[in-house]
Amino acid sequence: MSEAKVFITGPIVANSEEAGNAWPYTTLEDVLSQLEWQKPFDSVLVTINSPGGRMDKGMGIYDHLRSLPNVTIRTEAIGQCSSIATAVFLAGSERRIYPHTEFMIHLPQGGVVGTAEAIQQYAEDMARWQQDLIDLYVDRAGVDPVAIAEIMRKETDLSADDCLSMGFATTIVQPITALATLPGRAPKTATSQPQPAAPAPSVMSKLATMARDLLAGINALGKKPATNLAVSTAGDAPVTLTIDTGDREAYEVGDGVTDADGNAVADADYALTDGNTITTVDGAITVIVATPTDQAPTNQDGGEDVQQQILEALQGLTSVVTAQGKAITAMQQKQAATNQKIVTLAASTGSKAVVDTDDVQTPSQQGTSSDQDPHQMAADRRAARANKRIGTRI
Protein backbone atom coordinates (compact mmCIF):
# COMPACT_ATOMS: atom_id res chain seq x y z
CA MET A 1 0.00 0.00 0.00
CA SER A 2 1.09 3.60 -0.45
CA GLU A 3 0.37 7.10 0.76
CA ALA A 4 -1.91 9.36 -1.28
CA LYS A 5 -1.11 13.05 -1.49
CA VAL A 6 -3.79 15.74 -1.58
CA PHE A 7 -3.13 19.45 -2.14
CA ILE A 8 -5.59 22.08 -0.93
CA THR A 9 -4.40 25.35 -2.42
CA GLY A 10 -6.15 28.69 -2.75
CA PRO A 11 -9.73 29.41 -1.67
CA ILE A 12 -12.12 26.55 -0.99
CA VAL A 13 -15.07 27.20 -3.31
CA ALA A 14 -17.90 25.47 -5.16
CA ASN A 15 -16.65 26.33 -8.67
CA SER A 16 -14.30 28.58 -10.62
CA GLU A 17 -16.82 31.43 -10.76
CA GLU A 18 -16.75 31.74 -6.96
CA ALA A 19 -12.95 31.97 -7.20
CA GLY A 20 -13.29 34.85 -9.64
CA ASN A 21 -11.90 32.62 -12.39
CA ALA A 22 -8.52 32.87 -10.65
CA TRP A 23 -6.22 29.94 -10.06
CA PRO A 24 -5.38 28.07 -7.90
CA TYR A 25 -8.53 27.15 -6.01
CA THR A 26 -9.91 23.95 -4.48
CA THR A 27 -13.33 22.32 -4.64
CA LEU A 28 -14.71 19.28 -2.88
CA GLU A 29 -14.72 17.50 -6.23
CA ASP A 30 -11.00 18.26 -6.63
CA VAL A 31 -10.21 16.45 -3.41
CA LEU A 32 -12.37 13.46 -4.34
CA SER A 33 -10.65 13.25 -7.74
CA GLN A 34 -7.15 13.46 -6.24
CA LEU A 35 -7.93 10.56 -3.95
CA GLU A 36 -9.70 8.46 -6.57
CA TRP A 37 -6.81 8.14 -9.03
CA GLN A 38 -4.34 7.24 -6.25
CA LYS A 39 -6.24 4.19 -4.98
CA PRO A 40 -5.43 1.92 -3.26
CA PHE A 41 -3.73 3.64 -0.32
CA ASP A 42 -3.56 3.20 3.44
CA SER A 43 -2.60 6.76 4.38
CA VAL A 44 -3.22 10.28 3.09
CA LEU A 45 -1.01 13.37 3.41
CA VAL A 46 -3.02 16.58 3.00
CA THR A 47 -0.93 19.72 2.34
CA ILE A 48 -2.88 22.94 3.01
CA ASN A 49 -2.06 26.45 1.80
CA SER A 50 -5.47 28.13 1.80
CA PRO A 51 -7.16 31.30 3.12
CA GLY A 52 -10.40 29.35 3.67
CA GLY A 53 -13.68 29.85 1.83
CA ARG A 54 -17.10 28.15 1.74
CA MET A 55 -17.89 26.57 5.09
CA ASP A 56 -20.11 23.86 3.64
CA LYS A 57 -17.43 22.80 1.15
CA GLY A 58 -14.69 22.85 3.78
CA MET A 59 -16.77 20.76 6.16
CA GLY A 60 -17.52 18.38 3.28
CA ILE A 61 -13.78 17.85 2.73
CA TYR A 62 -13.30 17.28 6.48
CA ASP A 63 -16.13 14.74 6.62
CA HIS A 64 -14.84 12.82 3.61
CA LEU A 65 -11.30 12.57 4.95
CA ARG A 66 -12.55 11.41 8.35
CA SER A 67 -14.84 8.81 6.76
CA LEU A 68 -12.10 6.94 4.84
CA PRO A 69 -12.01 3.43 6.38
CA ASN A 70 -8.71 2.09 7.76
CA VAL A 71 -6.81 5.10 6.41
CA THR A 72 -4.43 7.27 8.44
CA ILE A 73 -4.84 10.97 7.73
CA ARG A 74 -1.87 13.34 8.14
CA THR A 75 -2.18 17.06 7.52
CA GLU A 76 0.37 19.84 7.22
CA ALA A 77 -0.14 23.60 7.09
CA ILE A 78 2.36 25.70 5.17
CA GLY A 79 2.07 29.32 4.08
CA GLN A 80 -1.53 29.97 5.13
CA CYS A 81 -4.25 28.02 6.88
CA SER A 82 -7.18 30.23 7.80
CA SER A 83 -10.92 30.12 8.39
CA ILE A 84 -12.56 26.85 7.25
CA ALA A 85 -9.17 25.53 6.10
CA THR A 86 -8.34 25.08 9.81
CA ALA A 87 -11.19 22.56 10.06
CA VAL A 88 -9.67 20.55 7.20
CA PHE A 89 -6.33 20.74 9.02
CA LEU A 90 -7.93 19.15 12.09
CA ALA A 91 -8.98 16.11 10.04
CA GLY A 92 -5.49 14.68 10.52
CA SER A 93 -4.48 12.47 13.43
CA GLU A 94 -0.98 13.90 12.91
CA ARG A 95 -1.02 17.64 12.26
CA ARG A 96 2.22 19.40 11.29
CA ILE A 97 2.57 23.16 11.02
CA TYR A 98 5.51 25.13 9.65
CA PRO A 99 6.94 27.93 11.84
CA HIS A 100 5.81 30.87 9.69
CA THR A 101 2.36 29.60 8.71
CA GLU A 102 -0.46 32.14 8.98
CA PHE A 103 -3.07 30.30 11.07
CA MET A 104 -6.26 32.32 11.65
CA ILE A 105 -9.59 31.35 13.24
CA HIS A 106 -12.82 33.37 13.35
CA LEU A 107 -16.59 33.01 13.47
CA PRO A 108 -18.47 32.24 10.22
CA GLN A 109 -19.32 35.38 8.25
CA GLY A 110 -21.76 36.13 5.46
CA GLY A 111 -24.80 38.06 4.42
CA VAL A 112 -28.15 37.73 2.67
CA VAL A 113 -30.67 39.97 0.95
CA GLY A 114 -34.32 39.05 1.17
CA THR A 115 -37.43 39.07 3.32
CA ALA A 116 -37.38 39.19 7.09
CA GLU A 117 -38.25 35.50 7.14
CA ALA A 118 -35.35 34.66 4.81
CA ILE A 119 -32.93 36.78 6.84
CA GLN A 120 -34.12 35.12 10.08
CA GLN A 121 -33.62 31.67 8.56
CA TYR A 122 -30.14 32.66 7.38
CA ALA A 123 -29.25 33.90 10.88
CA GLU A 124 -30.35 30.58 12.38
CA ASP A 125 -28.25 28.68 9.82
CA MET A 126 -25.24 30.88 10.62
CA ALA A 127 -25.63 30.19 14.35
CA ARG A 128 -25.80 26.45 13.64
CA TRP A 129 -22.69 26.57 11.44
CA GLN A 130 -20.91 28.56 14.13
CA GLN A 131 -21.71 25.99 16.79
CA ASP A 132 -20.68 23.14 14.49
CA LEU A 133 -17.27 24.74 13.99
CA ILE A 134 -16.80 25.35 17.73
CA ASP A 135 -17.77 21.74 18.46
CA LEU A 136 -15.24 20.53 15.88
CA TYR A 137 -12.47 22.59 17.51
CA VAL A 138 -13.41 21.25 20.93
CA ASP A 139 -13.54 17.63 19.73
CA ARG A 140 -10.33 17.62 17.69
CA ALA A 141 -8.12 20.13 19.56
CA GLY A 142 -9.53 19.72 23.07
CA VAL A 143 -9.98 23.47 23.64
CA ASP A 144 -12.49 25.05 26.05
CA PRO A 145 -15.68 25.97 24.14
CA VAL A 146 -16.17 29.34 25.87
CA ALA A 147 -12.53 30.37 25.45
CA ILE A 148 -12.34 29.32 21.82
CA ALA A 149 -15.61 31.12 20.99
CA GLU A 150 -14.14 34.35 22.40
CA ILE A 151 -10.92 33.89 20.42
CA MET A 152 -12.93 33.25 17.25
CA ARG A 153 -15.06 36.34 17.84
CA LYS A 154 -11.91 38.50 17.81
CA GLU A 155 -10.65 36.89 14.55
CA THR A 156 -7.30 35.78 15.98
CA ASP A 157 -4.04 34.89 14.27
CA LEU A 158 -2.27 32.01 16.04
CA SER A 159 1.45 31.37 15.89
CA ALA A 160 2.85 27.88 15.38
CA ASP A 161 3.63 27.72 19.10
CA ASP A 162 0.06 28.79 19.92
CA CYS A 163 -1.32 26.06 17.66
CA LEU A 164 0.88 23.48 19.37
CA SER A 165 -0.02 24.58 22.92
CA MET A 166 -3.76 24.82 22.16
CA GLY A 167 -3.88 21.39 20.50
CA PHE A 168 -4.54 22.46 16.93
CA ALA A 169 -1.14 21.14 15.82
CA THR A 170 0.73 18.09 17.05
CA THR A 171 4.15 19.00 15.63
CA ILE A 172 6.06 22.09 14.50
CA VAL A 173 8.27 21.40 11.52
CA GLN A 174 11.69 22.76 12.48
CA PRO A 175 14.23 23.90 9.89
CA ILE A 176 17.18 21.55 9.45
CA THR A 177 20.73 22.83 9.71
CA ALA A 178 22.99 20.37 7.93
CA LEU A 179 26.73 20.08 8.54
CA ALA A 180 28.60 17.83 6.16
CA THR A 181 31.62 16.03 7.63
CA LEU A 182 33.71 13.10 6.50
CA PRO A 183 33.57 9.94 8.67
CA GLY A 184 36.70 9.42 10.75
CA ARG A 185 38.29 12.73 9.83
CA ALA A 186 38.77 15.75 11.98
CA PRO A 187 37.59 19.00 10.40
CA LYS A 188 40.34 21.19 9.13
CA THR A 189 40.79 24.54 10.83
CA ALA A 190 41.09 27.65 8.76
CA THR A 191 44.46 29.39 8.81
CA SER A 192 45.48 32.86 7.84
CA GLN A 193 48.49 31.60 5.90
CA PRO A 194 48.20 32.86 2.32
CA GLN A 195 47.84 30.20 -0.32
CA PRO A 196 49.95 30.33 -3.50
CA ALA A 197 48.12 31.59 -6.53
CA ALA A 198 47.30 29.05 -9.18
CA PRO A 199 49.61 29.30 -12.18
CA ALA A 200 48.15 30.98 -15.24
CA PRO A 201 47.25 28.48 -17.95
CA SER A 202 49.62 28.42 -20.90
CA VAL A 203 48.56 28.98 -24.49
CA MET A 204 49.06 25.29 -25.29
CA SER A 205 46.96 24.22 -22.31
CA LYS A 206 44.15 26.53 -23.42
CA LEU A 207 44.45 25.15 -26.96
CA ALA A 208 44.40 21.60 -25.63
CA THR A 209 41.26 22.34 -23.61
CA MET A 210 39.55 23.88 -26.62
CA ALA A 211 40.50 20.90 -28.80
CA ARG A 212 39.15 18.42 -26.23
CA ASP A 213 35.91 20.39 -25.88
CA LEU A 214 35.53 20.56 -29.67
CA LEU A 215 36.17 16.83 -30.03
CA ALA A 216 33.70 16.07 -27.24
CA GLY A 217 31.07 18.28 -28.89
CA ILE A 218 31.54 16.53 -32.25
CA ASN A 219 31.32 13.10 -30.63
CA ALA A 220 28.16 14.12 -28.74
CA LEU A 221 26.27 15.13 -31.90
CA GLY A 222 23.22 12.92 -32.37
CA LYS A 223 23.90 10.99 -29.18
CA LYS A 224 21.82 10.81 -26.03
CA PRO A 225 23.45 12.24 -22.90
CA ALA A 226 25.61 9.63 -21.21
CA THR A 227 24.79 8.72 -17.65
CA ASN A 228 28.32 7.54 -16.87
CA LEU A 229 31.53 9.52 -17.05
CA ALA A 230 34.86 7.71 -17.33
CA VAL A 231 37.79 9.37 -15.55
CA SER A 232 41.40 8.30 -14.99
CA THR A 233 43.49 8.62 -11.90
CA ALA A 234 46.92 10.23 -11.98
CA GLY A 235 50.17 8.55 -11.04
CA ASP A 236 52.41 5.75 -12.22
CA ALA A 237 49.59 3.16 -12.17
CA PRO A 238 46.47 4.97 -13.42
CA VAL A 239 43.09 3.27 -13.19
CA THR A 240 39.80 4.10 -14.85
CA LEU A 241 36.84 5.01 -12.65
CA THR A 242 33.22 5.39 -13.69
CA ILE A 243 31.13 8.22 -12.20
CA ASP A 244 27.34 8.13 -12.49
CA THR A 245 26.50 11.73 -13.45
CA GLY A 246 22.91 11.22 -14.56
CA ASP A 247 22.24 13.57 -17.48
CA ARG A 248 25.04 15.98 -16.52
CA GLU A 249 28.34 16.40 -18.37
CA ALA A 250 30.34 17.02 -15.17
CA TYR A 251 30.49 15.13 -11.90
CA GLU A 252 29.54 16.63 -8.55
CA VAL A 253 29.22 15.74 -4.88
CA GLY A 254 26.83 12.83 -4.37
CA ASP A 255 27.58 11.00 -7.64
CA GLY A 256 28.37 7.29 -7.34
CA VAL A 257 31.84 6.02 -8.28
CA THR A 258 32.61 2.44 -9.39
CA ASP A 259 35.72 0.62 -10.55
CA ALA A 260 36.28 -1.30 -13.79
CA ASP A 261 34.33 -4.28 -12.39
CA GLY A 262 31.32 -2.13 -11.52
CA ASN A 263 31.95 -2.28 -7.76
CA ALA A 264 31.84 0.76 -5.50
CA VAL A 265 35.32 2.15 -4.96
CA ALA A 266 36.98 2.11 -1.55
CA ASP A 267 36.82 5.15 0.72
CA ALA A 268 39.84 7.20 -0.31
CA ASP A 269 41.14 10.30 -2.08
CA TYR A 270 41.59 9.94 -5.86
CA ALA A 271 43.70 12.46 -7.81
CA LEU A 272 42.33 12.63 -11.35
CA THR A 273 44.03 13.67 -14.56
CA ASP A 274 41.57 16.56 -14.99
CA GLY A 275 43.24 18.40 -12.10
CA ASN A 276 40.69 17.54 -9.39
CA THR A 277 40.94 15.27 -6.37
CA ILE A 278 37.73 13.52 -5.28
CA THR A 279 37.06 11.95 -1.90
CA THR A 280 34.66 8.99 -1.80
CA VAL A 281 32.74 7.55 1.13
CA ASP A 282 30.47 4.52 0.70
CA GLY A 283 31.02 4.63 -3.06
CA ALA A 284 29.90 8.26 -3.51
CA ILE A 285 31.75 11.56 -3.95
CA THR A 286 31.77 13.66 -0.79
CA VAL A 287 34.40 16.27 -1.60
CA ILE A 288 35.83 17.73 -4.83
CA VAL A 289 38.93 19.94 -4.60
CA ALA A 290 41.58 21.09 -7.03
CA THR A 291 44.73 18.95 -6.82
CA PRO A 292 47.53 20.94 -5.09
CA THR A 293 50.19 22.11 -7.53
CA ASP A 294 52.94 20.15 -5.77
CA GLN A 295 50.86 16.97 -6.17
CA ALA A 296 49.37 17.69 -9.56
CA PRO A 297 50.23 15.04 -12.14
CA THR A 298 52.71 16.14 -14.75
CA ASN A 299 52.27 15.12 -18.32
CA GLN A 300 54.95 16.55 -20.55
CA ASP A 301 53.61 14.67 -23.53
CA GLY A 302 50.12 16.14 -23.17
CA GLY A 303 50.89 19.18 -25.34
CA GLU A 304 52.55 17.03 -28.00
CA ASP A 305 49.55 14.69 -28.04
CA VAL A 306 47.19 17.61 -28.59
CA GLN A 307 49.44 19.05 -31.30
CA GLN A 308 49.47 15.65 -33.02
CA GLN A 309 45.65 15.50 -32.80
CA ILE A 310 45.34 18.98 -34.29
CA LEU A 311 47.83 18.09 -37.07
CA GLU A 312 45.90 14.93 -37.90
CA ALA A 313 42.64 16.90 -37.96
CA LEU A 314 44.14 19.49 -40.33
CA GLN A 315 45.54 16.73 -42.55
CA GLY A 316 42.14 15.09 -42.67
CA LEU A 317 40.50 18.43 -43.55
CA THR A 318 43.11 18.98 -46.32
CA SER A 319 42.35 15.54 -47.76
CA VAL A 320 38.65 16.33 -47.83
CA VAL A 321 39.22 19.68 -49.58
CA THR A 322 41.61 18.08 -52.11
CA ALA A 323 39.13 15.33 -52.90
CA GLN A 324 36.36 17.89 -53.37
CA GLY A 325 38.60 19.90 -55.71
CA LYS A 326 39.35 16.85 -57.82
CA ALA A 327 35.67 16.02 -58.00
CA ILE A 328 34.82 19.56 -59.18
CA THR A 329 37.60 19.44 -61.83
CA ALA A 330 36.33 16.09 -63.11
CA MET A 331 32.80 17.47 -63.26
CA GLN A 332 33.98 20.49 -65.27
CA GLN A 333 35.90 18.25 -67.70
CA LYS A 334 32.89 16.03 -68.15
CA GLN A 335 30.68 19.07 -68.80
CA ALA A 336 33.16 20.40 -71.39
CA ALA A 337 33.21 17.03 -73.18
CA THR A 338 29.40 16.97 -73.22
CA ASN A 339 29.27 20.48 -74.66
CA GLN A 340 31.75 19.47 -77.41
CA LYS A 341 29.59 16.50 -78.33
CA ILE A 342 26.55 18.77 -78.59
CA VAL A 343 28.40 21.17 -80.88
CA THR A 344 29.68 18.33 -83.10
CA LEU A 345 26.23 16.82 -83.36
CA ALA A 346 24.68 20.17 -84.23
CA ALA A 347 27.29 20.81 -86.95
CA SER A 348 26.69 17.41 -88.54
CA THR A 349 22.91 17.81 -88.62
CA GLY A 350 22.84 21.44 -89.65
CA SER A 351 21.15 22.49 -86.39
CA LYS A 352 22.11 25.38 -84.16
CA ALA A 353 24.13 24.21 -81.21
CA VAL A 354 22.95 25.02 -77.72
CA VAL A 355 26.51 25.61 -76.62
CA ASP A 356 28.97 27.29 -79.01
CA THR A 357 32.58 26.46 -78.27
CA ASP A 358 33.58 29.86 -79.69
CA ASP A 359 31.89 31.47 -76.67
CA VAL A 360 33.92 29.41 -74.18
CA GLN A 361 37.58 30.19 -73.65
CA THR A 362 39.85 27.20 -73.22
CA PRO A 363 42.64 27.28 -70.65
CA SER A 364 45.12 28.06 -73.46
CA GLN A 365 42.99 30.99 -74.60
CA GLN A 366 42.62 32.54 -71.11
CA GLY A 367 44.99 35.37 -70.47
CA THR A 368 45.45 36.29 -74.19
CA SER A 369 44.50 39.73 -75.41
CA SER A 370 42.74 40.84 -78.61
CA ASP A 371 41.75 44.19 -80.01
CA GLN A 372 38.45 42.80 -81.30
CA ASP A 373 35.45 42.16 -79.10
CA PRO A 374 35.35 38.37 -78.54
CA HIS A 375 31.57 38.39 -78.46
CA GLN A 376 31.43 40.13 -81.86
CA MET A 377 33.92 37.61 -83.27
CA ALA A 378 31.78 34.73 -82.13
CA ALA A 379 28.67 36.36 -83.60
CA ASP A 380 30.37 36.87 -86.95
CA ARG A 381 31.45 33.25 -87.09
CA ARG A 382 27.95 32.03 -86.27
CA ALA A 383 26.53 34.28 -89.03
CA ALA A 384 29.05 32.96 -91.56
CA ARG A 385 28.17 29.38 -90.74
CA ALA A 386 24.46 30.16 -91.02
CA ASN A 387 24.92 31.76 -94.46
CA LYS A 388 26.92 28.77 -95.58
CA ARG A 389 24.20 26.37 -94.48
CA ILE A 390 21.52 28.48 -96.22
CA GLY A 391 23.51 28.54 -99.46
CA THR A 392 23.95 24.81 -99.37
CA ARG A 393 20.20 24.25 -99.02
CA ILE A 394 19.38 26.53 -101.98
C-alpha positions in Angstrom: 0.0 0.0 0.0 1.1 3.6 -0.5 0.4 7.1 0.8 -1.9 9.4 -1.3 -1.1 13.1 -1.5 -3.8 15.7 -1.6 -3.1 19.5 -2.1 -5.6 22.1 -0.9 -4.4 25.3 -2.4 -6.1 28.7 -2.7 -9.7 29.4 -1.7 -12.1 26.6 -1.0 -15.1 27.2 -3.3 -17.9 25.5 -5.2 -16.6 26.3 -8.7 -14.3 28.6 -10.6 -16.8 31.4 -10.8 -16.7 31.7 -7.0 -12.9 32.0 -7.2 -13.3 34.9 -9.6 -11.9 32.6 -12.4 -8.5 32.9 -10.6 -6.2 29.9 -10.1 -5.4 28.1 -7.9 -8.5 27.2 -6.0 -9.9 24.0 -4.5 -13.3 22.3 -4.6 -14.7 19.3 -2.9 -14.7 17.5 -6.2 -11.0 18.3 -6.6 -10.2 16.4 -3.4 -12.4 13.5 -4.3 -10.7 13.3 -7.7 -7.1 13.5 -6.2 -7.9 10.6 -3.9 -9.7 8.5 -6.6 -6.8 8.1 -9.0 -4.3 7.2 -6.3 -6.2 4.2 -5.0 -5.4 1.9 -3.3 -3.7 3.6 -0.3 -3.6 3.2 3.4 -2.6 6.8 4.4 -3.2 10.3 3.1 -1.0 13.4 3.4 -3.0 16.6 3.0 -0.9 19.7 2.3 -2.9 22.9 3.0 -2.1 26.4 1.8 -5.5 28.1 1.8 -7.2 31.3 3.1 -10.4 29.3 3.7 -13.7 29.9 1.8 -17.1 28.2 1.7 -17.9 26.6 5.1 -20.1 23.9 3.6 -17.4 22.8 1.1 -14.7 22.9 3.8 -16.8 20.8 6.2 -17.5 18.4 3.3 -13.8 17.9 2.7 -13.3 17.3 6.5 -16.1 14.7 6.6 -14.8 12.8 3.6 -11.3 12.6 5.0 -12.5 11.4 8.3 -14.8 8.8 6.8 -12.1 6.9 4.8 -12.0 3.4 6.4 -8.7 2.1 7.8 -6.8 5.1 6.4 -4.4 7.3 8.4 -4.8 11.0 7.7 -1.9 13.3 8.1 -2.2 17.1 7.5 0.4 19.8 7.2 -0.1 23.6 7.1 2.4 25.7 5.2 2.1 29.3 4.1 -1.5 30.0 5.1 -4.2 28.0 6.9 -7.2 30.2 7.8 -10.9 30.1 8.4 -12.6 26.9 7.3 -9.2 25.5 6.1 -8.3 25.1 9.8 -11.2 22.6 10.1 -9.7 20.6 7.2 -6.3 20.7 9.0 -7.9 19.2 12.1 -9.0 16.1 10.0 -5.5 14.7 10.5 -4.5 12.5 13.4 -1.0 13.9 12.9 -1.0 17.6 12.3 2.2 19.4 11.3 2.6 23.2 11.0 5.5 25.1 9.7 6.9 27.9 11.8 5.8 30.9 9.7 2.4 29.6 8.7 -0.5 32.1 9.0 -3.1 30.3 11.1 -6.3 32.3 11.7 -9.6 31.4 13.2 -12.8 33.4 13.4 -16.6 33.0 13.5 -18.5 32.2 10.2 -19.3 35.4 8.3 -21.8 36.1 5.5 -24.8 38.1 4.4 -28.1 37.7 2.7 -30.7 40.0 0.9 -34.3 39.1 1.2 -37.4 39.1 3.3 -37.4 39.2 7.1 -38.3 35.5 7.1 -35.4 34.7 4.8 -32.9 36.8 6.8 -34.1 35.1 10.1 -33.6 31.7 8.6 -30.1 32.7 7.4 -29.3 33.9 10.9 -30.3 30.6 12.4 -28.2 28.7 9.8 -25.2 30.9 10.6 -25.6 30.2 14.3 -25.8 26.5 13.6 -22.7 26.6 11.4 -20.9 28.6 14.1 -21.7 26.0 16.8 -20.7 23.1 14.5 -17.3 24.7 14.0 -16.8 25.4 17.7 -17.8 21.7 18.5 -15.2 20.5 15.9 -12.5 22.6 17.5 -13.4 21.2 20.9 -13.5 17.6 19.7 -10.3 17.6 17.7 -8.1 20.1 19.6 -9.5 19.7 23.1 -10.0 23.5 23.6 -12.5 25.0 26.1 -15.7 26.0 24.1 -16.2 29.3 25.9 -12.5 30.4 25.5 -12.3 29.3 21.8 -15.6 31.1 21.0 -14.1 34.4 22.4 -10.9 33.9 20.4 -12.9 33.3 17.3 -15.1 36.3 17.8 -11.9 38.5 17.8 -10.6 36.9 14.6 -7.3 35.8 16.0 -4.0 34.9 14.3 -2.3 32.0 16.0 1.4 31.4 15.9 2.9 27.9 15.4 3.6 27.7 19.1 0.1 28.8 19.9 -1.3 26.1 17.7 0.9 23.5 19.4 0.0 24.6 22.9 -3.8 24.8 22.2 -3.9 21.4 20.5 -4.5 22.5 16.9 -1.1 21.1 15.8 0.7 18.1 17.0 4.1 19.0 15.6 6.1 22.1 14.5 8.3 21.4 11.5 11.7 22.8 12.5 14.2 23.9 9.9 17.2 21.5 9.5 20.7 22.8 9.7 23.0 20.4 7.9 26.7 20.1 8.5 28.6 17.8 6.2 31.6 16.0 7.6 33.7 13.1 6.5 33.6 9.9 8.7 36.7 9.4 10.7 38.3 12.7 9.8 38.8 15.8 12.0 37.6 19.0 10.4 40.3 21.2 9.1 40.8 24.5 10.8 41.1 27.7 8.8 44.5 29.4 8.8 45.5 32.9 7.8 48.5 31.6 5.9 48.2 32.9 2.3 47.8 30.2 -0.3 49.9 30.3 -3.5 48.1 31.6 -6.5 47.3 29.1 -9.2 49.6 29.3 -12.2 48.1 31.0 -15.2 47.3 28.5 -17.9 49.6 28.4 -20.9 48.6 29.0 -24.5 49.1 25.3 -25.3 47.0 24.2 -22.3 44.2 26.5 -23.4 44.5 25.1 -27.0 44.4 21.6 -25.6 41.3 22.3 -23.6 39.5 23.9 -26.6 40.5 20.9 -28.8 39.1 18.4 -26.2 35.9 20.4 -25.9 35.5 20.6 -29.7 36.2 16.8 -30.0 33.7 16.1 -27.2 31.1 18.3 -28.9 31.5 16.5 -32.3 31.3 13.1 -30.6 28.2 14.1 -28.7 26.3 15.1 -31.9 23.2 12.9 -32.4 23.9 11.0 -29.2 21.8 10.8 -26.0 23.4 12.2 -22.9 25.6 9.6 -21.2 24.8 8.7 -17.7 28.3 7.5 -16.9 31.5 9.5 -17.0 34.9 7.7 -17.3 37.8 9.4 -15.5 41.4 8.3 -15.0 43.5 8.6 -11.9 46.9 10.2 -12.0 50.2 8.5 -11.0 52.4 5.7 -12.2 49.6 3.2 -12.2 46.5 5.0 -13.4 43.1 3.3 -13.2 39.8 4.1 -14.8 36.8 5.0 -12.6 33.2 5.4 -13.7 31.1 8.2 -12.2 27.3 8.1 -12.5 26.5 11.7 -13.5 22.9 11.2 -14.6 22.2 13.6 -17.5 25.0 16.0 -16.5 28.3 16.4 -18.4 30.3 17.0 -15.2 30.5 15.1 -11.9 29.5 16.6 -8.5 29.2 15.7 -4.9 26.8 12.8 -4.4 27.6 11.0 -7.6 28.4 7.3 -7.3 31.8 6.0 -8.3 32.6 2.4 -9.4 35.7 0.6 -10.6 36.3 -1.3 -13.8 34.3 -4.3 -12.4 31.3 -2.1 -11.5 32.0 -2.3 -7.8 31.8 0.8 -5.5 35.3 2.2 -5.0 37.0 2.1 -1.6 36.8 5.1 0.7 39.8 7.2 -0.3 41.1 10.3 -2.1 41.6 9.9 -5.9 43.7 12.5 -7.8 42.3 12.6 -11.4 44.0 13.7 -14.6 41.6 16.6 -15.0 43.2 18.4 -12.1 40.7 17.5 -9.4 40.9 15.3 -6.4 37.7 13.5 -5.3 37.1 12.0 -1.9 34.7 9.0 -1.8 32.7 7.5 1.1 30.5 4.5 0.7 31.0 4.6 -3.1 29.9 8.3 -3.5 31.7 11.6 -4.0 31.8 13.7 -0.8 34.4 16.3 -1.6 35.8 17.7 -4.8 38.9 19.9 -4.6 41.6 21.1 -7.0 44.7 18.9 -6.8 47.5 20.9 -5.1 50.2 22.1 -7.5 52.9 20.1 -5.8 50.9 17.0 -6.2 49.4 17.7 -9.6 50.2 15.0 -12.1 52.7 16.1 -14.8 52.3 15.1 -18.3 55.0 16.5 -20.6 53.6 14.7 -23.5 50.1 16.1 -23.2 50.9 19.2 -25.3 52.6 17.0 -28.0 49.5 14.7 -28.0 47.2 17.6 -28.6 49.4 19.0 -31.3 49.5 15.7 -33.0 45.6 15.5 -32.8 45.3 19.0 -34.3 47.8 18.1 -37.1 45.9 14.9 -37.9 42.6 16.9 -38.0 44.1 19.5 -40.3 45.5 16.7 -42.6 42.1 15.1 -42.7 40.5 18.4 -43.6 43.1 19.0 -46.3 42.4 15.5 -47.8 38.7 16.3 -47.8 39.2 19.7 -49.6 41.6 18.1 -52.1 39.1 15.3 -52.9 36.4 17.9 -53.4 38.6 19.9 -55.7 39.4 16.8 -57.8 35.7 16.0 -58.0 34.8 19.6 -59.2 37.6 19.4 -61.8 36.3 16.1 -63.1 32.8 17.5 -63.3 34.0 20.5 -65.3 35.9 18.2 -67.7 32.9 16.0 -68.2 30.7 19.1 -68.8 33.2 20.4 -71.4 33.2 17.0 -73.2 29.4 17.0 -73.2 29.3 20.5 -74.7 31.8 19.5 -77.4 29.6 16.5 -78.3 26.5 18.8 -78.6 28.4 21.2 -80.9 29.7 18.3 -83.1 26.2 16.8 -83.4 24.7 20.2 -84.2 27.3 20.8 -86.9 26.7 17.4 -88.5 22.9 17.8 -88.6 22.8 21.4 -89.7 21.2 22.5 -86.4 22.1 25.4 -84.2 24.1 24.2 -81.2 22.9 25.0 -77.7 26.5 25.6 -76.6 29.0 27.3 -79.0 32.6 26.5 -78.3 33.6 29.9 -79.7 31.9 31.5 -76.7 33.9 29.4 -74.2 37.6 30.2 -73.6 39.9 27.2 -73.2 42.6 27.3 -70.6 45.1 28.1 -73.5 43.0 31.0 -74.6 42.6 32.5 -71.1 45.0 35.4 -70.5 45.4 36.3 -74.2 44.5 39.7 -75.4 42.7 40.8 -78.6 41.7 44.2 -80.0 38.4 42.8 -81.3 35.5 42.2 -79.1 35.4 38.4 -78.5 31.6 38.4 -78.5 31.4 40.1 -81.9 33.9 37.6 -83.3 31.8 34.7 -82.1 28.7 36.4 -83.6 30.4 36.9 -87.0 31.5 33.3 -87.1 28.0 32.0 -86.3 26.5 34.3 -89.0 29.1 33.0 -91.6 28.2 29.4 -90.7 24.5 30.2 -91.0 24.9 31.8 -94.5 26.9 28.8 -95.6 24.2 26.4 -94.5 21.5 28.5 -96.2 23.5 28.5 -99.5 23.9 24.8 -99.4 20.2 24.2 -99.0 19.4 26.5 -102.0 
